[in-house]
């Protein structure tokens, strides 16, 4: 298990929240500077490409947390119940591409704007589904259908609020599975990631 993974899995909810907030402030400030504005401006000017690159890094804490939590839960469950993280990877890629693309927002809704929003929500739903569903499967030790993990999904979907409810469950599972008698390495080889 790498250092970042250990940090995210054993941190308290307030520590994850503080890390998320600090990363948001840093990359928002960097995006403002790259857009030739003051670091703490709240301008609504269109962002330049370098500013969008910095803006896209805002979600790095959420994406890392979701991947490492989902991978950890995947390693704890029976092989037949494991989820493939490849859809998660595609969803992250989709969100990253959308964050680099100039948003088509206008005052009047257009089909392009609706498609942009729909693809973004779909990608975010798949990112959230990975840790939410795997957590419920690990806790119940049986397959979970949509309505069984809806509450967990909803909590992860609204990350800044949901982390206060989800992280204690993660901490509990992490501590329970770190005894020397049952070593756990949630990192999967790249060949399994692409399978």
N, C-alpha and C positions, 0 to 999 in steps of 0.2 A: 504494500500500500504506500503510495507516495505522500509527501508532506502536505500538499494541498488537499488531498482527499481526507487525510486524517484531520486536518484543520476544520474542514467543512462538516465532517460527520460527528465530531465530538464537541464542536462549539455549542454554546448556549444560544437560544433564540435571539437574545439581545445582541450577542456578538456578530451573528450573521446579519442582523438588521443594520448594525453600525457599519460593518464592512460594506454592505450594499449601498448605504447612504454615502459613505466616504468615496466609493468608486463613482457613484452618480455625480457628486459634486465635482470631483476631479475631472472626469471626462466631459461634463457639461461646460466647465470652465475652459478646458482645452479646446472644445469645439467653438466656443465664443471667441477665443483668441485666434484660432485658425480662420474664423469668419471676420477678422479685423474689427472686433468689438471688445469692450471691457470684459474681463473674466466672469463677472457676475451679472451681465446684462440679461434682460428678459425680452430681447428683441424678437419680432416675428418675421424678420427678413429671411428670404430663402438662404439655405446653407450652401456654402461652396462644397466641392467634393472633399477636400481635406477635412473640413468641419464635419461632414457626414461620416467620414471614417472614424473620427473621434467619437461622434455621437453613437455610432454602431457598437462601440465597446462598452457602452453603459450597461448592457445586459450580461456582461461576462460573468458576474457573480451568480446571477440566476441560472445561466446556462451551465456553469461548472457545478453548482450545487445540485441541479436537477440530474445531470449526467452521473455524478459520483454517488448520489443517493440511489438513483435507479440501478446503477451497476452493482452497488453494495447489496441491495435487496435481491437483485438477480442472482448474485452468488450464493445467497442464503436459501433460495427456493429449489425444489426438485427440478431437474433438467427439463422435464416435460412441461413445466409451467413457465419457464423463462421467456421473457420477451426479447425480441431482437432489437438491439439499439440502432439498427440501420435506419429505421423510419425516424427516430429521434435525430440522427445525424442529418438526414434530408430536411427535416423541419428547421433545424438550426441554420442550415445552409440557406433555406428559403427566407428565414427572418433576416439573416445577414444581408442577402442580396436586396431584399426590400428596404432595409435601412440605408443601403448605399444609393439606391435609386431615388431620384428626386420625387417627392410625393406629389400626386396629381390633385391636391386639394384645391377646391374652388368654392365660391359661395353657393353655386348651384350644383347639386349632385350630378355626376355623370357616370356612365357605365364603367369607365376606366377607374374612377374613384371607388366605386362599389366593388369592383373586382380586386383592386389593391387591398381594400379593407377585408374582404372575404378571405383572400389568400393569407393575409397576415394573421387573421383570427384562426384559420385552419392550422397554420404552422404552429402558432402558440398553443393551440389545443393539443397537438401531438407532442410538443415539448413537455407540457404539463402532465399528460397522460402517462408518460414513462415512469416518473417517480411515484405518482399517485396510485396507479394500478399495481405496480410491484410492491409497494408498501402494504396494500390491502391483501395481496396474495401471500406475502410473508406472514402477516399477522393471522390470517385465517387458514393458511396451508391448503387452500383449494382455489380453483379458477374463479376469477371475479368478472362479472359482467358489469356493464356500464353503471347501472343504478346502485350497485354495491360499493363502488368507489367514488360516487358522485360527490359526496361531502368532502372527501380528501382532495378530489380533483378541483372542487370549488375553492378550497383553502389554498392550494398551490397556485391556482389561476390568479388569485389576488395575492401575490407573493408577499408584499410588505406586511399584510395583515395575517395571512395564513401561516407564515413562518413561525409565529408565536404559538401555533397549535400543532404544527407538524414536527418541528425540530425536537421537542421533548420525546416524541415517539421514536425518532431516529436515534437520539442519544441513548434511549433505553435499549434498543436493538443493538446498537454499536457496542455498548458495555457488555451486554449479555453474550456477544459472540467474539469477544476478544480474549477469552481465556486461552492459556497455552495448550489446553487439551483440544481446542477446536479452532485452529488458526484459519483465518478467512482472508483471502486475497481477491477483492472484487474486481481488480483490473483484469480484463480479458484480452487475450492476444488479438492483434489486428486481423488475423485470418478469421477469427470468430466474429469480429465486428462487421466484416464485409460479407459474411455468410448469410 
